[in-house]
Amino acid sequence: MEHIYLDYNATAPLRPEAKAAMLAVMGPPGNPSSVHQQGQAARAIVETAREHVAKLTDADPASVIFTSGGTEANWQALHGYPDRTIITTPVEHMAVLSAAPDALLVDVDADGLIDCDHLEHLLKTYKDMALVSVMMANNETGVIQPLDQVIELAHAYGAIVHSDAVQSCGKGARNGFIGFEASGVDLLTVSAHKMGGATGIGALLVRDGVKIPPLIAGGGQESRRRGGTENLTGIASFGAAATAIIDNMTEISGHFDQLATWHKWLEDEITNAAPDAVIFGQGVKRLANTSAIAMPGRRAETQVMQFDLAGIAVSAGAACSSGKVANSHVLEAMKAGDLAQQTIRVSSGWNSKQSDFERFVEIWLQVYQKQV
């Protein structure tokens, strides 16, 4: 049985270029902080990768702080300003909500889009003393936030702005990614394994002139902004994945156009055959690679298991550390009711093909009709 992977928003398959870069640095000793030849060779790998990640994100290399992933980058951003009130949304990734449990939450509508009028109301109260954190695109529904409006509004009231761009970065402008310099955002989180790099490596981008203390103190690595010996293999993979995307952006953009077509076909096939099915965010701008589909009457964990038995990997909400399916806090914030317990996420990517979608629809209809 062919196994089909449709869970790219959890993690993408490793790109060949990233794998090759990792293998190339495995084995030889290399601490980037050492002054001997081996250490300086490792330093060159780190700095070259930093330049490539910076180019992909439209940033100055000096802005890039390598971290252990998106979660750590979010924590550093949100713990860097203890005197500021954090304002975020209830549909953020749990890495943000867990990092700021006392944050003020901005209302969202039924599609999960931020209510900018409510945001302004909060900013008027905490002007010059707020940090606003709003993701570029939602990891569960794919809904893209109006980040340009959020940044303009927040800066007008003297707030610092952070954005979790983990799901958008590497997917181009049509998927909501706004370059770091062009966007005006102050802090930006990105992660390698969502774009075909290794797990365990990410970055926090910090705008020039914005000061942020280290979350992890140590030997002064990352310009004293993140202690600990750098993850050389992870960083090499990150740089290689970024380069592969940069060098093939025209082809990648075309592939995402194709993914959008396939996702639309998938959603149309399902809703035509099952009028009670719900596609979240269908009427607003979304990631080209994401569909959140509710099957009324069938719990999400049951669906995930049935798809897995059919050789198809999908998920319900965000990947959970326990490996269990939990109710989606995103859909609950969107007031989805019981559908929050009946929704699975289909997310595709760089290695997906049309037959993956055709097989998914075939199995979805069988599950819906209780044939499996």
Residue frames relative to the residue before (quaternion, step in Angstrom):
aa qw qx qy qz dx dy dz
M 1.0000 0.0000 0.0000 0.0000 0.00 0.00 0.00
E 0.3971 -0.7100 0.5286 0.2426 3.57 -0.85 1.00
H 0.2861 -0.7493 0.5720 0.1717 3.55 -0.91 0.92
I 0.1762 -0.7887 0.5866 0.0522 3.55 -0.88 1.03
Y 0.1938 -0.8005 0.5619 0.0772 3.54 -0.78 1.05
L 0.0959 0.7872 -0.5981 0.1157 3.57 -0.57 1.21
D 0.5285 0.5974 -0.4211 0.4319 3.54 0.88 1.07
Y 0.1246 0.8461 -0.5060 0.1119 3.55 1.02 0.87
N 0.6314 0.5431 -0.3572 0.4228 3.61 1.05 -0.56
A 0.5913 0.5101 -0.3667 0.5057 3.57 1.31 -0.19
T 0.7137 -0.2949 0.1906 0.6061 3.55 0.95 -0.94
A 0.3663 -0.7286 0.5378 0.2141 3.56 -1.03 0.77
P 0.5823 -0.5461 0.4470 0.4036 3.60 -1.14 0.46
L 0.5571 -0.6170 0.4454 0.3326 3.55 -1.13 0.71
R 0.4101 -0.7001 0.5278 0.2512 3.56 -0.85 0.98
P 0.5957 -0.5826 0.4031 0.3785 3.62 -1.03 0.66
E 0.6415 0.5331 -0.3299 0.4421 3.58 1.00 -0.78
A 0.6522 0.5070 -0.3114 0.4697 3.57 1.05 -0.77
K 0.6373 0.5237 -0.3224 0.4645 3.57 0.99 -0.82
A 0.6555 0.5116 -0.3107 0.4605 3.59 0.93 -0.89
A 0.6507 0.5170 -0.3162 0.4576 3.59 0.98 -0.82
M 0.6473 0.5154 -0.3158 0.4644 3.58 1.02 -0.78
L 0.6644 0.5053 -0.3067 0.4574 3.58 0.90 -0.91
A 0.6392 0.5597 -0.3243 0.4159 3.56 1.05 -0.77
V 0.7505 0.3788 -0.2208 0.4945 3.59 1.06 -0.65
M 0.5288 0.6215 -0.4224 0.3945 3.60 1.23 -0.10
G 0.7368 0.4240 -0.3032 0.4307 3.55 -0.99 0.78
P 0.7533 0.3430 -0.2365 0.5089 3.61 0.41 -1.11
P 0.4771 -0.6599 0.4833 0.3216 3.61 -0.92 0.80
G 0.1821 0.7978 -0.5592 0.1330 3.55 -0.98 0.77
N 0.0183 0.7641 -0.6422 0.0588 3.55 -0.32 1.27
P 0.4217 -0.7513 0.4402 0.2529 3.60 -0.44 1.13
S 0.6543 0.5098 -0.3241 0.4549 3.60 1.20 -0.29
S 0.5534 0.6100 -0.3958 0.4062 3.59 1.26 -0.12
V 0.4334 -0.7370 0.4659 0.2279 3.58 -1.03 0.80
H 0.5614 0.6018 -0.4091 0.3942 3.62 1.20 -0.22
Q 0.7550 -0.4279 0.2474 0.4308 3.55 -1.31 0.21
Q 0.6608 0.5054 -0.3253 0.4495 3.59 0.92 -0.86
G 0.6495 0.5173 -0.3117 0.4620 3.56 1.03 -0.79
Q 0.6909 0.4757 -0.2873 0.4624 3.55 0.93 -0.83
A 0.5810 0.5447 -0.3741 0.4752 3.58 1.20 -0.48
A 0.6425 0.5039 -0.3115 0.4861 3.58 1.06 -0.79
R 0.6214 0.5405 -0.3363 0.4568 3.58 1.02 -0.79
A 0.6437 0.5290 -0.3236 0.4485 3.57 0.97 -0.83
I 0.6251 0.5289 -0.3362 0.4652 3.60 1.05 -0.76
V 0.6540 0.5160 -0.3104 0.4579 3.59 0.93 -0.93
E 0.7233 0.4523 -0.2680 0.4477 3.57 0.77 -1.01
T 0.6065 0.5300 -0.3569 0.4731 3.60 1.10 -0.59
A 0.6489 0.5021 -0.3122 0.4789 3.58 0.99 -0.84
R 0.6220 0.5412 -0.3431 0.4501 3.58 1.01 -0.78
E 0.6455 0.5154 -0.3162 0.4667 3.58 1.00 -0.82
H 0.6763 0.4965 -0.3014 0.4530 3.59 0.96 -0.83
V 0.6380 0.5012 -0.3239 0.4866 3.59 1.02 -0.78
A 0.6381 0.5276 -0.3177 0.4621 3.57 1.03 -0.82
K 0.6529 0.5072 -0.3201 0.4625 3.58 0.96 -0.82
L 0.6482 0.5244 -0.3204 0.4497 3.57 0.95 -0.84
T 0.7685 0.3707 -0.1802 0.4894 3.56 0.99 -0.86
D 0.4203 -0.7139 0.4600 0.3196 3.60 1.30 0.08
A 0.4887 0.6387 -0.4342 0.4057 3.54 0.82 1.09
D 0.5296 -0.5575 0.5146 0.3795 3.52 -1.34 0.18
P 0.5562 -0.6219 0.4177 0.3599 3.64 -0.87 0.81
A 0.6227 0.5559 -0.3480 0.4267 3.60 1.06 -0.66
S 0.5975 0.5826 -0.3535 0.4225 3.59 1.24 -0.33
V 0.6591 0.5724 -0.2873 0.3942 3.56 1.18 -0.63
I 0.0629 -0.7561 0.6514 0.0110 3.56 -0.80 1.12
F 0.2890 -0.7555 0.5582 0.1846 3.61 -0.58 1.07
T 0.0773 -0.7870 0.6121 -0.0064 3.56 -0.99 0.97
S 0.6488 -0.5129 0.3798 0.4144 3.57 -1.28 -0.07
G 0.7831 -0.2171 0.1304 0.5680 3.60 1.25 -0.03
G 0.7511 -0.3960 0.2833 0.4459 3.52 -1.33 -0.12
T 0.6234 0.5563 -0.3519 0.4219 3.59 0.99 -0.76
E 0.6786 0.4742 -0.3012 0.4732 3.58 0.84 -0.92
A 0.6355 0.5319 -0.3343 0.4489 3.58 0.96 -0.82
N 0.6451 0.5082 -0.3196 0.4727 3.59 0.99 -0.80
W 0.6566 0.5108 -0.3152 0.4567 3.58 0.92 -0.85
Q 0.6528 0.5024 -0.3329 0.4589 3.58 0.92 -0.81
A 0.6462 0.5242 -0.3220 0.4517 3.58 0.96 -0.83
L 0.7629 0.4080 -0.2106 0.4551 3.57 0.82 -0.99
H 0.6931 0.4233 -0.2818 0.5109 3.60 1.22 -0.26
G 0.5319 0.6712 -0.3894 0.3390 3.56 1.25 0.02
Y 0.7729 0.2867 -0.1398 0.5485 3.59 1.21 -0.33
P 0.0910 -0.8590 0.5015 0.0473 3.60 0.50 1.17
D 0.6595 0.5115 -0.3182 0.4497 3.60 1.17 -0.42
R 0.6497 0.5100 -0.3172 0.4661 3.58 1.25 -0.12
T 0.4266 -0.6672 0.5488 0.2678 3.55 -1.17 0.64
I 0.3041 -0.7634 0.5439 0.1702 3.56 -0.77 1.04
I 0.0903 -0.7632 0.6397 0.0147 3.53 -0.96 1.03
T 0.1214 0.7921 -0.5867 0.1169 3.57 -0.71 1.04
T 0.5050 -0.6403 0.4770 0.3279 3.59 -1.23 -0.25
P 0.5543 -0.6283 0.4260 0.3413 3.62 -1.15 0.46
V 0.6578 0.5010 -0.3229 0.4604 3.61 1.24 -0.05
E 0.3880 0.7212 -0.4853 0.3064 3.59 1.24 0.27
H 0.6187 -0.4938 0.4420 0.4219 3.54 -1.32 0.25
M 0.5965 -0.5944 0.4007 0.3610 3.57 -1.11 0.67
A 0.5351 0.6116 -0.4120 0.4122 3.61 1.18 -0.33
V 0.6706 0.4490 -0.2856 0.5169 3.58 1.16 -0.59
L 0.6965 0.4795 -0.2895 0.4484 3.58 0.79 -0.99
S 0.6589 0.4913 -0.3147 0.4748 3.61 1.04 -0.65
A 0.6464 0.5219 -0.3165 0.4578 3.56 1.11 -0.65
A 0.7890 0.1903 -0.0890 0.5774 3.58 1.17 -0.54
P 0.0412 -0.8601 0.5081 0.0186 3.61 0.57 1.11
D 0.7118 0.4265 -0.2541 0.4969 3.59 1.20 -0.44
A 0.3576 0.7661 -0.4732 0.2476 3.57 1.27 0.20
L 0.4570 -0.6228 0.5525 0.3130 3.53 -1.27 0.48
L 0.2474 -0.7994 0.5362 0.1106 3.57 -0.84 1.00
V 0.3309 -0.7410 0.5582 0.1724 3.54 -0.86 1.06
D 0.5387 -0.6286 0.4523 0.3318 3.58 -0.98 0.79
V 0.1162 -0.7497 0.6438 0.1002 3.55 -1.24 0.56
D 0.4746 -0.6698 0.4862 0.2997 3.57 -1.19 0.47
A 0.7684 -0.3838 0.2515 0.4462 3.57 -1.28 -0.12
D 0.6660 0.4585 -0.2995 0.5065 3.59 1.25 -0.30
G 0.5425 -0.6310 0.3940 0.3903 3.57 1.28 -0.14
L 0.4642 0.6755 -0.4482 0.3568 3.58 1.25 0.25
I 0.5338 -0.6570 0.4398 0.3000 3.55 -0.98 0.89
D 0.3708 -0.6932 0.5770 0.2217 3.55 -1.14 0.78
C 0.2728 -0.8106 0.4969 0.1471 3.59 -0.14 1.28
D 0.5850 0.5575 -0.3800 0.4501 3.61 1.13 -0.47
H 0.6580 0.4830 -0.3071 0.4892 3.58 0.98 -0.79
L 0.6069 0.5468 -0.3467 0.4610 3.58 1.05 -0.75
E 0.6679 0.4923 -0.3106 0.4638 3.58 0.89 -0.88
H 0.6021 0.5580 -0.3542 0.4480 3.59 1.03 -0.72
L 0.6824 0.4686 -0.2842 0.4836 3.59 0.93 -0.87
L 0.6480 0.5300 -0.3208 0.4431 3.57 0.98 -0.81
K 0.6100 0.5551 -0.3522 0.4424 3.59 1.05 -0.68
T 0.6710 0.4929 -0.2904 0.4717 3.57 1.09 -0.69
Y 0.8077 0.2509 -0.1007 0.5240 3.58 0.97 -0.86
K 0.1930 0.8224 -0.5195 0.1287 3.59 1.13 0.53
D 0.8222 0.1827 -0.2187 0.4928 3.51 -1.16 0.93
M 0.7544 0.3289 -0.1989 0.5321 3.61 1.24 -0.09
A 0.5741 0.5884 -0.3773 0.4265 3.58 1.15 0.57
L 0.1470 -0.7116 0.6740 0.1333 3.51 -1.37 0.44
V 0.1605 -0.8011 0.5741 0.0540 3.56 -0.60 1.17
S 0.0518 -0.7941 0.6056 0.0013 3.59 -0.83 1.02
V 0.1288 0.7779 -0.5974 0.1460 3.57 -0.54 1.24
M 0.4216 -0.7253 0.4883 0.2402 3.58 -0.75 1.05
M 0.5405 -0.6053 0.4658 0.3530 3.57 -1.21 0.46
A 0.7948 -0.0599 0.0801 0.5986 3.58 0.89 -0.95
N 0.4868 -0.6964 0.4518 0.2718 3.53 -0.99 0.87
N 0.4751 -0.7091 0.4570 0.2504 3.54 -0.91 0.97
E 0.7058 0.4515 -0.2698 0.4745 3.62 1.14 -0.48
T 0.8006 0.2786 -0.1324 0.5138 3.59 0.84 -0.94
G 0.4179 -0.7105 0.4621 0.3270 3.57 1.20 -0.50
V 0.4338 0.7168 -0.4581 0.2969 3.61 1.24 -0.07
I 0.2959 -0.7699 0.5501 0.1306 3.55 -0.87 1.07
Q 0.3558 -0.7544 0.5187 0.1877 3.55 -0.77 1.08
P 0.4898 -0.6399 0.4957 0.3238 3.63 -1.17 0.53
L 0.0804 -0.8677 0.4888 0.0407 3.55 0.64 1.17
D 0.6011 0.5675 -0.3728 0.4214 3.59 1.04 -0.66
Q 0.6535 0.4938 -0.3097 0.4828 3.59 1.04 -0.75
V 0.6345 0.5353 -0.3270 0.4517 3.57 1.00 -0.84
I 0.6718 0.5004 -0.3009 0.4557 3.59 0.88 -0.94
E 0.6561 0.5141 -0.3156 0.4535 3.58 0.88 -0.92
L 0.6805 0.4929 -0.2802 0.4641 3.55 0.91 -0.94
A 0.6799 0.4989 -0.2951 0.4492 3.57 0.86 -0.97
H 0.6769 0.4871 -0.3007 0.4628 3.58 0.89 -0.86
A 0.5930 0.5708 -0.3657 0.4344 3.58 1.11 -0.59
Y 0.7412 0.3514 -0.2040 0.5343 3.57 1.20 -0.53
G 0.6026 -0.6282 0.3395 0.3564 3.57 1.21 0.48
A 0.4497 0.6950 -0.4521 0.3322 3.59 1.19 0.41
I 0.4108 -0.6325 0.5914 0.2853 3.53 -1.32 0.44
V 0.1914 -0.8015 0.5595 0.0892 3.60 -0.98 0.82
H 0.0787 -0.7610 0.6437 0.0187 3.53 -0.99 1.02
S 0.0313 -0.7917 0.6092 0.0337 3.55 -1.09 0.66
D 0.3260 -0.6955 0.6110 0.1916 3.51 -1.08 0.89
A 0.0463 -0.8308 0.5539 -0.0297 3.56 -0.34 1.31
V 0.2300 0.8285 -0.4891 0.1465 3.57 1.25 0.38
Q 0.7466 0.4150 -0.2368 0.4630 3.60 0.88 -0.88
S 0.6904 0.4836 -0.2786 0.4603 3.61 1.19 -0.41
C 0.6266 0.5888 -0.3506 0.3713 3.56 0.95 -0.87
G 0.7903 0.2783 -0.2380 0.4912 3.53 -0.91 0.99
K 0.6780 0.4883 -0.2820 0.4716 3.56 1.29 -0.10
G 0.5598 -0.6549 0.3693 0.3483 3.58 1.26 0.09
A 0.7300 -0.4732 0.2962 0.3941 3.52 -1.36 0.31
R 0.6276 0.5540 -0.3603 0.4116 3.62 0.97 -0.70
N 0.7044 0.4183 -0.2529 0.5146 3.57 1.26 -0.37
G 0.6987 -0.5402 0.2559 0.3932 3.53 1.12 0.71
F 0.5194 0.6490 -0.4429 0.3359 3.60 1.17 -0.06
I 0.1082 -0.7614 0.6386 0.0278 3.50 -0.88 1.10
G 0.4978 -0.6800 0.4478 0.2988 3.58 -0.67 1.05
F 0.6281 -0.5923 0.3579 0.3558 3.52 -1.06 0.82
E 0.7075 0.4455 -0.2768 0.4736 3.59 0.74 -0.96
A 0.6949 0.4917 -0.2858 0.4400 3.57 0.85 -0.96
S 0.6595 0.5524 -0.3155 0.4004 3.57 1.01 -0.78
G 0.3521 -0.7294 0.5085 0.2921 3.57 0.98 -0.83
V 0.4218 0.6940 -0.4787 0.3335 3.59 1.26 0.06
D 0.4443 -0.7223 0.4707 0.2437 3.59 -1.04 0.74
L 0.7885 0.0896 -0.0091 0.6085 3.56 1.08 -0.80
L 0.0257 -0.8158 0.5765 -0.0376 3.59 -0.84 0.97
T 0.2240 -0.7769 0.5795 0.1022 3.56 -0.92 0.98
V 0.0397 0.7731 -0.6320 0.0362 3.56 -0.97 0.94
S 0.1602 -0.7917 0.5859 0.0651 3.57 -1.23 0.48
A 0.5125 -0.6960 0.4206 0.2755 3.57 -0.95 0.92
H 0.7289 0.4948 -0.2827 0.3795 3.57 0.78 -0.96
K 0.5760 0.5538 -0.4022 0.4470 3.60 1.21 -0.01
M 0.7499 0.3636 -0.2006 0.5150 3.60 1.23 -0.33
G 0.7043 -0.4820 0.2671 0.4476 3.58 1.22 0.34
G 0.5230 0.5760 -0.4382 0.4502 3.57 1.24 0.37
A 0.7033 -0.4514 0.3351 0.4351 3.55 -1.31 -0.16
T 0.5083 -0.5728 0.5268 0.3688 3.52 -1.33 0.25
G 0.7497 0.4199 -0.2825 0.4264 3.55 -1.26 0.38
I 0.7264 0.3286 -0.2585 0.5455 3.58 1.17 0.44
G 0.1238 0.7689 -0.6159 0.1192 3.55 -0.94 0.96
A 0.2635 -0.7630 0.5612 0.1830 3.55 -1.21 -0.32
L 0.2179 -0.7016 0.6574 0.1677 3.49 -1.33 0.51
L 0.2016 -0.7706 0.5960 0.1014 3.55 -0.80 1.05
V 0.1066 -0.8070 0.5808 -0.0012 3.55 -0.81 1.08
R 0.4357 -0.7192 0.4789 0.2524 3.56 -0.70 1.09
D 0.5935 -0.5792 0.4324 0.3541 3.53 -1.09 0.77
G 0.7756 0.2988 -0.2501 0.4967 3.56 -0.83 1.01
V 0.6290 0.4834 -0.3366 0.5073 3.58 1.28 -0.25
K 0.2204 -0.7971 0.5531 0.1008 3.57 -0.57 1.13
I 0.0500 0.7881 -0.6120 0.0429 3.55 -1.02 0.83
P 0.3892 -0.7270 0.5117 0.2411 3.60 -0.82 0.94
P 0.5746 -0.5829 0.4269 0.3846 3.61 -1.16 0.39
L 0.4200 -0.6589 0.5562 0.2829 3.54 -1.12 0.63
I 0.7549 0.2039 -0.1008 0.6151 3.53 1.19 -0.75
A 0.2008 -0.7751 0.5902 0.1028 3.57 -0.61 1.13
G 0.1537 0.7956 -0.5725 0.1250 3.57 -1.07 0.66
G 0.8431 -0.2150 0.1641 0.4647 3.51 -0.88 -0.99
G 0.6438 -0.5644 0.3312 0.3965 3.58 1.15 0.29
Q 0.3541 0.7436 -0.5009 0.2659 3.59 1.20 0.31
E 0.8056 0.2548 -0.2173 0.4888 3.55 -1.34 0.34
S 0.6377 -0.5541 0.3044 0.4400 3.55 0.96 1.01
R 0.6558 -0.5515 0.2672 0.4409 3.53 1.08 0.95
R 0.5512 0.6229 -0.3920 0.3932 3.56 1.19 0.47
R 0.7882 0.0649 -0.0585 0.6092 3.60 1.30 -0.12
G 0.2453 -0.8170 0.5087 0.1162 3.55 -0.23 1.29
G 0.6131 0.5551 -0.4271 0.3655 3.54 -1.28 0.44
T 0.5664 -0.5987 0.4435 0.3523 3.56 -1.07 0.76
E 0.5069 -0.6912 0.4284 0.2860 3.54 -0.80 1.03
N 0.4674 -0.6425 0.5404 0.2770 3.54 -1.22 0.70
L 0.2242 -0.8448 0.4697 0.1238 3.55 0.24 1.31
T 0.6822 0.4781 -0.3100 0.4581 3.60 0.85 -0.87
G 0.6488 0.5126 -0.3175 0.4642 3.57 1.01 -0.80
I 0.6619 0.5061 -0.3058 0.4606 3.56 0.91 -0.93
A 0.6310 0.5284 -0.3339 0.4595 3.58 0.99 -0.80
S 0.6579 0.5025 -0.3127 0.4657 3.58 0.99 -0.81
F 0.6234 0.5485 -0.3309 0.4484 3.56 1.04 -0.81
G 0.6757 0.4900 -0.2889 0.4689 3.56 0.89 -0.94
A 0.6668 0.5034 -0.3059 0.4564 3.57 0.98 -0.83
A 0.6404 0.5096 -0.3259 0.4732 3.59 1.00 -0.78
A 0.6378 0.5259 -0.3215 0.4618 3.57 0.99 -0.85
T 0.6654 0.5028 -0.3025 0.4614 3.59 0.94 -0.89
A 0.6355 0.5337 -0.3321 0.4484 3.57 0.98 -0.84
I 0.6592 0.4973 -0.3022 0.4763 3.57 1.03 -0.81
I 0.6492 0.5224 -0.3159 0.4537 3.59 0.91 -0.91
D 0.7161 0.4744 -0.2536 0.4447 3.57 0.85 -1.03
N 0.7776 0.2983 -0.1501 0.5327 3.58 1.18 -0.48
M 0.2194 0.8368 -0.4846 0.1298 3.58 1.20 0.48
T 0.6286 0.5299 -0.3510 0.4482 3.61 0.97 -0.72
E 0.6703 0.4808 -0.2861 0.4874 3.57 0.94 -0.92
I 0.6527 0.5153 -0.3130 0.4588 3.58 0.97 -0.86
S 0.6342 0.5236 -0.3295 0.4639 3.59 0.96 -0.81
G 0.6518 0.5073 -0.3091 0.4715 3.56 1.00 -0.81
H 0.6409 0.5205 -0.3259 0.4605 3.56 1.04 -0.77
F 0.6595 0.4889 -0.3198 0.4730 3.59 0.98 -0.75
D 0.5767 0.5420 -0.3791 0.4796 3.58 1.13 -0.51
Q 0.6612 0.4978 -0.3006 0.4740 3.55 1.01 -0.83
L 0.6232 0.5320 -0.3371 0.4637 3.59 1.02 -0.79
A 0.6289 0.5330 -0.3359 0.4556 3.59 0.99 -0.81
T 0.6478 0.5148 -0.3113 0.4673 3.57 1.01 -0.84
W 0.6756 0.4924 -0.2929 0.4640 3.58 0.94 -0.89
H 0.6453 0.5072 -0.3270 0.4683 3.60 0.99 -0.76
K 0.6367 0.5119 -0.3347 0.4697 3.58 0.99 -0.77
W 0.6346 0.5176 -0.3316 0.4685 3.58 0.96 -0.84
L 0.6380 0.5348 -0.3156 0.4554 3.59 0.92 -0.92
E 0.6937 0.4746 -0.2760 0.4663 3.57 0.83 -1.00
D 0.6496 0.5116 -0.3210 0.4617 3.60 0.98 -0.79
E 0.6443 0.5239 -0.3215 0.4551 3.58 0.95 -0.87
I 0.6790 0.4921 -0.2917 0.4601 3.56 0.93 -0.88
T 0.7203 0.4453 -0.2715 0.4574 3.60 0.76 -0.97
N 0.6091 0.5357 -0.3597 0.4611 3.60 1.13 -0.50
A 0.7256 0.4196 -0.2352 0.4921 3.55 1.02 -0.84
A 0.7837 0.1717 -0.0726 0.5925 3.57 1.18 -0.60
P 0.2050 -0.8360 0.4972 0.1090 3.61 0.20 1.26
D 0.6658 0.4961 -0.3218 0.4550 3.61 1.14 -0.39
A 0.4756 0.6455 -0.4551 0.3872 3.58 1.25 0.01
V 0.2104 -0.7785 0.5829 0.0992 3.58 -1.14 0.68
I 0.1575 -0.7490 0.6375 0.0880 3.55 -0.99 0.94
F 0.2974 -0.7888 0.5100 0.1707 3.57 -0.47 1.16
G 0.8265 0.2015 -0.1808 0.4936 3.54 -1.04 0.91
Q 0.3179 0.8018 -0.4690 0.1900 3.56 1.25 0.22
G 0.7446 0.4316 -0.2308 0.4539 3.57 1.06 -0.67
V 0.7006 0.4102 -0.2699 0.5178 3.60 1.25 0.08
K 0.6792 -0.4837 0.3551 0.4227 3.54 -1.31 0.17
R 0.0016 0.8093 -0.5845 0.0580 3.55 -0.81 1.07
L 0.6359 -0.4602 0.4391 0.4371 3.51 -1.35 0.11
A 0.5225 -0.6613 0.4436 0.3048 3.57 -1.00 0.82
N 0.7411 0.4545 -0.2147 0.4451 3.58 1.16 -0.56
T 0.6987 0.4966 -0.2441 0.4535 3.61 1.24 0.03
S 0.0321 0.7576 -0.6513 0.0287 3.55 -1.05 0.92
A 0.1260 -0.7579 0.6370 0.0626 3.57 -0.88 1.02
I 0.0320 -0.8483 0.5230 -0.0765 3.54 -0.30 1.33
A 0.1997 -0.7726 0.5949 0.0969 3.56 -0.80 1.07
M 0.1419 -0.7530 0.6391 0.0654 3.54 -1.00 0.98
P 0.3202 -0.7880 0.4862 0.2005 3.61 -0.03 1.24
G 0.8090 0.2828 -0.2199 0.4661 3.54 -0.99 0.90
R 0.7351 0.3378 -0.2222 0.5442 3.60 1.23 -0.14
R 0.3988 -0.7482 0.4777 0.2300 3.58 -0.49 1.20
A 0.6207 -0.5946 0.3739 0.3483 3.54 -1.10 0.79
E 0.6696 0.5061 -0.3282 0.4333 3.60 0.87 -0.87
T 0.6118 0.5370 -0.3474 0.4655 3.58 1.12 -0.65
Q 0.6441 0.5203 -0.3140 0.4645 3.56 0.97 -0.86
V 0.6561 0.5223 -0.3171 0.4430 3.58 0.86 -0.97
M 0.6680 0.4941 -0.3021 0.4673 3.59 0.94 -0.84
Q 0.6671 0.4991 -0.3117 0.4568 3.57 0.95 -0.82
F 0.6346 0.5001 -0.3294 0.4886 3.57 1.02 -0.69
D 0.6365 0.5326 -0.3319 0.4484 3.57 0.99 -0.80
L 0.6446 0.5132 -0.3167 0.4700 3.58 0.98 -0.80
A 0.6843 0.4540 -0.2730 0.5011 3.57 1.19 -0.56
G 0.5742 -0.6323 0.3577 0.3777 3.57 1.31 0.12
I 0.5997 0.5402 -0.3639 0.4649 3.58 1.20 0.47
A 0.2331 -0.7784 0.5721 0.1115 3.55 -0.78 1.07
V 0.1390 0.7312 -0.6557 0.1266 3.55 -0.73 1.20
S 0.2751 -0.7684 0.5478 0.1836 3.59 -1.20 -0.01
A 0.3407 -0.6796 0.5992 0.2509 3.50 -1.38 0.10
G 0.8200 -0.0184 -0.0229 0.5717 3.57 -0.32 1.21
A 0.7513 -0.3531 0.2841 0.4797 3.54 -1.18 -0.62
A 0.5835 -0.5507 0.4520 0.3898 3.56 -1.23 0.45
C 0.2192 -0.7950 0.5591 0.0851 3.57 -0.86 1.02
S 0.5666 -0.6385 0.4022 0.3308 3.57 -0.96 0.84
S 0.6722 0.5007 -0.2978 0.4569 3.58 1.11 -0.59
G 0.4467 -0.6953 0.4499 0.3386 3.57 1.26 -0.26
K 0.5841 0.5687 -0.3698 0.4457 3.56 1.27 0.24
V 0.4751 -0.6477 0.5116 0.3051 3.54 -1.28 0.33
A 0.0755 -0.7864 0.6128 0.0195 3.56 -0.78 1.04
N 0.6199 -0.5241 0.4147 0.4113 3.55 -1.23 0.40
S 0.4790 -0.6905 0.4689 0.2720 3.55 -0.98 0.84
H 0.3357 -0.7388 0.5487 0.2010 3.58 -0.65 1.10
V 0.5761 0.5851 -0.3725 0.4324 3.57 1.19 -0.53
L 0.7141 0.4371 -0.2576 0.4822 3.58 0.79 -0.99
E 0.5997 0.5387 -0.3641 0.4665 3.58 1.11 -0.57
A 0.6482 0.5080 -0.3151 0.4718 3.60 1.01 -0.78
M 0.6709 0.4715 -0.2752 0.5019 3.56 1.19 -0.59
K 0.4179 -0.7392 0.4325 0.3032 3.57 1.38 0.14
A 0.2191 0.8113 -0.5050 0.1971 3.53 0.93 0.99
G 0.3871 -0.7441 0.4736 0.2687 3.61 1.24 -0.15
D 0.8369 -0.1399 0.1239 0.5144 3.55 -1.02 -0.82
L 0.5637 0.6187 -0.3892 0.3848 3.58 1.15 -0.50
A 0.5423 0.6209 -0.3984 0.4021 3.59 1.20 -0.42
Q 0.7054 0.4254 -0.2487 0.5095 3.58 1.21 -0.50
Q 0.7196 0.4461 -0.2206 0.4843 3.57 1.29 -0.11
T 0.5756 0.6189 -0.3391 0.4132 3.56 1.31 0.28
I 0.1149 -0.7600 0.6351 0.0766 3.53 -1.05 0.83
R 0.3370 -0.7260 0.5655 0.1988 3.53 -1.28 0.47
V 0.1341 -0.7528 0.6419 0.0580 3.52 -0.98 0.98
S 0.0920 0.8073 -0.5750 0.0955 3.59 -0.55 1.13
S 0.1895 -0.8073 0.5577 0.0356 3.52 -0.76 1.15
G 0.0862 -0.8269 0.5545 0.0354 3.57 -1.25 0.02
W 0.8689 -0.2213 0.1013 0.4311 3.49 -1.36 -0.40
N 0.7647 0.3496 -0.1929 0.5057 3.61 1.10 -0.54
S 0.4510 0.6989 -0.4482 0.3275 3.61 1.24 0.23
K 0.1242 -0.7904 0.5972 0.0556 3.54 -1.19 0.62
Q 0.7168 -0.4872 0.2924 0.4040 3.55 -1.25 0.46
S 0.6479 0.5414 -0.3306 0.4216 3.59 0.94 -0.83
D 0.5500 0.5976 -0.3971 0.4275 3.61 1.19 -0.46
F 0.6856 0.4830 -0.2716 0.4721 3.56 0.95 -0.93
E 0.6370 0.5324 -0.3288 0.4503 3.57 0.99 -0.80
R 0.6680 0.4812 -0.2987 0.4827 3.58 0.97 -0.85
F 0.6204 0.5453 -0.3491 0.4425 3.59 0.99 -0.77
V 0.6659 0.4974 -0.3071 0.4636 3.59 0.85 -0.95
E 0.6194 0.5523 -0.3387 0.4434 3.57 0.98 -0.83
I 0.7122 0.4346 -0.2599 0.4861 3.59 0.83 -0.98
W 0.6063 0.5555 -0.3687 0.4334 3.62 0.97 -0.76
L 0.6783 0.4877 -0.2943 0.4643 3.59 0.87 -0.92
Q 0.6353 0.5186 -0.3352 0.4638 3.58 1.05 -0.67
V 0.6388 0.5062 -0.3202 0.4829 3.57 1.02 -0.80
Y 0.6507 0.5270 -0.3057 0.4532 3.56 0.94 -0.94
Q 0.7378 0.3876 -0.2158 0.5088 3.56 0.98 -0.85
K 0.4412 -0.7385 0.4096 0.3036 3.56 1.40 0.23
Q 0.3261 0.7359 -0.5191 0.2873 3.55 1.01 0.88
V 0.7586 0.2334 -0.1564 0.5878 3.59 1.23 -0.38
